């Protein structure tokens, strides 16, 4: 069941519009990053401070049903806001990659596991490598998996 609660759309119009169109069409439209043709998925998180549902389209980095969320923010000096959301509420994330959203559990990865997933992320979206070079911070990577029953 998708994350419930009051939804606070992104302050960025293009993000709001993309998320809305993606959800309206079950992922048939607005499923790529702008005009790049590279696929995205929609991730919903619970706001660390507000408690509101926040949604963002991130590059689709998937392997064996596990999704990576890469906190690149274009190589900015600070993490995107959703990183704090995941750190505060790792068990409150919904993934939508197509028509059916599903609830997941996120965990931040490091070491060898991060190296493997970083390679997958750069293969899916090559600018990630440049973004890491632009910033002094280590870009965080989270894996989102379906909870074990």
N, C-alpha and C positions, 0 to 999 in steps of 0.2 A: 504494500500500500504506500503510495507516495507520501512524502513528508507533509504533515498537516500543520496548519497554523496560518497566521496572517502573513501574506506574501508582500514583500517590499521589493518592487522592481528596481533594477539597476538605475543609478543616476545617469548612465550613458544611454542615450536614445537608441543607438544602433544595437546595443546589447539587449535592451528591453524589446525592441522590435524583432530581433532574431529569435529570442526565446519564445515570444508570443507566437510567431509564425511557425516555428518548429513544433510547438505543442499543438497548435490548431490543426496542423496537417499530419500529425503523428510521425513527424520526421521526414516526410516526403519532400518538404521544402525547407529552406533556411538551414540545411544540414551540412553546409560547408563554410569555411572561413571566408567571409566576404566573397570575392570573386576568384579565389585561388583554386577552387575545386577540391581542396583538401578537407576530409570529413571531420565533423565535430560531433560531440555528444553533449547533452544538457545535464548538468550536475546541480542538484539542489542541496543546500546546506542550511543549518540552523545558525542564525547570527550569534556570535560569541557574546555580544553585549545586548543587542536588542531582542534576541530570541525569535526574531522574525525569520521566515523562510526567504532565502536568497537563492537566485538561480543565475548560472553562467554557462555559456557555451565554451567548452574547452576542446582542444585538439583531441581527436579520437585516437587514443593509444591503448590498444586492447590486445591481450594474449590469453588464450584459453579461458575466456570469460571473465578475466580480471582486467580492470581498467586502471590506468595511471592518471593522476591529476598532477600536472606539472605547474608549479608556482612561479612561472618565469616573469610575468608582467613585463615582457619585452626587454628584460635586462635592467629594469628599474632598480634603484638601491634598496627598495623595501618590498616585502612580500605583498601579494594581493590580499585583500581583506578576507577572502574565503579560507586562506591558510589558518588564520586565527580561529575561524569557525570550526574547521576540522579538528584543530588541536583541542578546542573546548568541547566539541560534541562529535567525536569520531564515529559514534554509532547512529548519527542522524544525517545520513546522506542518501539521496536518491539519484539513480543513474537512469537517463532516458537515451537510448541508442536505437531509435526506431519508435514504433507505436506504443510499446509496453514499458513503462517505467518500473524499476525494481529498487527495493531498499537494500542498502549495503552497509558495510562497516569499513571504515578507512583506517589505515595505519601508515605512519611516515616511515620511509625506508632509508637505510644507510648502507655503507660498505659495499660488499660484492653484489648484493641484491640491487642496490641503487645503480651500480655500474651497468648491470645487465639491462635494467629498465631504462636507464638514460640512453643507452644505445638504441633501444626500441623507440624511445621518444624522438630522438634525433632522426631516425629512419622515417618516422611518420611525419615529422615537421623539422626539416633541416635548420631553420633559423634558431632553434633552441641552443645549438652549439655557440652561435654568435652571441646570443643573449647571456650565456654564462660568462663569456669573455668580457662583456660590457660591465659586469657588476662584480663587486668584491664579496657579496654574499653567496653562499652556496644555495642554489635554487632547490627548494624542497620538492620532493616527489612523494606522493601518497598513492598507495594501492587501495582500490575499492573492490571488495569481494562480497559475494552473497554470504550472509551469516550462516554458520554451520548449525544444523538442526539438532 
